[in-house]
Amino acid sequence: MKKIIYSVIALLGMFVFASCDDMLEVENTSMVQNPELNQKTDSVFFALGIAQAIQELADQYYFIGEMKGDLVSTNANTSLNLKELNTFSESETNVYTSARPYYKIINNCNYYLEHRDTALYTGATNVAINEYAAVAAWRAWAYLMLARTYGEVPFFTKPLTSISEIDSEYEKLGLSAIVSRLAPDLEKFSAMSVEVPTFSTASYLIGKTNWGQDKNINPSKIFIPVDVVLGEMYLENGEYENAAKKYCKYLGEHQLTAKQYGNMSEKLLNQLATNESLWGVTSLPDWLYIYASSVNEEIVTYVPMAVSSQLGTTTNIPLAYGYDYYQLSRSSTCPRVDEIQIEPSKAFWSVADNTPVYFFALTARALNNSETDYPDSIGFVRGDTRANKGTSTRDEYMFNQQNNDTTKLYIRKNSFGNVYLYRVSTIYLHLAEAFNGMGYYDAAFAVLKNGISGDLKYWIKDDSSDKYKYLSREAYDMLVNRVPFLSTYKTVFEPDNSNGTAFRVYGMHLHGAGLGGGYTEMEEGKGTNQAWSTLDSHNNLLYLPEPVLSERLKKIAENYGVTVGENAADSAAAMLDVLCDEYAMEFAFEGTRFYDLQRMARHFNDMGVFGGNFGDIWLRKKLENQASNITTQNCYLPFK
């Protein structure tokens, strides 16, 4: 049985499920032969048939989310379909704008959920419940994406056989109504802590690219965990505490503390190289590893595309960024092409070049071999290392150029033939957004600076004399009582270190703000006696809410022509804008940007800050190079 299942995973339905054009056609021949889906193995095959439908949607999901955002620009090589998305001028013939692929997924899910017999056991194990919950999560995600893309959409939970049924019998619902309809059933699975299907393996080879690269996938990561999709629905709907609790539950139950990834800045390396006495540099997992390895803890849900058209559904995404994933010639890395269609925009480079902050310290011990625990000199480099560029024929950086032609920029992130829906970093940054919406902008900042752990007790600011502390007592208590990272999941986020084992979590901003040696706890703002220490987002004494948010409020006043204050509401608005920039660096070119901008713009409006319609002003400014009249009301695609 396992061999059969793995073959289906490898091909994602190529020989079991018939391809179909009708968005309402159910993709499994067993519906005719066995319409009740009452055999123990039925659900596996049917669930993987739905996974094939999601593969067929992947490029559309990605290109709408990225091309309509502010981080990419087009050029003479860009296809007309992508140019239309980028300028909000989609024609009737645009291949990426139809709602049909989403309804194809939904109708398949509806059929499964209507007919699947969930009372099937092997011993004490329910053999169907995992797949059943996974299909319900897929349906919820598809409806969430429909609402994000088209606004109000036809809603139905029964399998249909005719398109006319959508037009004549089913009401149109917006985001809030969709959440209220679908969340209660998902909550039942959440209460049961139902896990995604695993197929008893964490890694499976699905084939080799034409240019010789093996591709392994983790089969469980083609599904969306119930708590993750619930968190996303609640966040999108402005139910911030519910969202935070779901993210907390998922992270806690799966013991996912925030890891450290990063890139050493070439600029910093050059400065360090001028002093030969420096030592203590450490090597940490590179940020590119997240994308290069399809089997790693950072990925929560992704859509792995086939390695060739003979083995399944292929993707055009790598080619748009200068990589021919389906090239026939042999190469050590994904072959490059000259006709790059998508480039980072000026807005992307503006965020990257002005991101605070990258500091490093040369200690007196490094300079003259004397003992001291505070930096003798401090170097400063502004800029986010997630936007580092390399000039080489090798693809060793996220952004790569060639020495003989630096006009072309290759974005390595999209060269691996995968579409990423959720990463652990997604959940942590969305958690920060939820904290901010709850009124705890300092807890949101903690996600960026320190990460969530019991060590936050060292950063509680009890009075004004605590110069380097920033977390309110109320925010810390929230992490104990309301969103129970430090109570229910205390053993994960504050383990017993009595055996001397070091425990450290990291803030998300560290992905772009530091990589080096000499990391220590910074309870009172002290440095270290290591040879040099990166004063990263965790240790940096200037990367604190007060200076960062004050600077951001000044920029908001200048860029948007609004009056700002220093009150809690304005600080929360500034924090949301800071998070938007963090999203730009962490998730650029992953297909999520426009969806994030839409949600944040609506939430700015809900805050009622800076005149009440600031979200519309903010969104127009973000997208002014693409469309001058975009608002939260007219940013949707026409339903077709």
Order of alpha helices (4+ residues) and beta strands (2+ residues): alpha-alpha-alpha-beta-alpha-alpha-beta-beta-alpha-beta-alpha-beta-alpha-beta-beta-alpha-alpha-alpha-alpha-beta-alpha-beta-alpha-beta-alpha-beta-beta-beta-beta-beta-alpha-alpha-alpha-alpha-alpha-beta-alpha-alpha-alpha-alpha
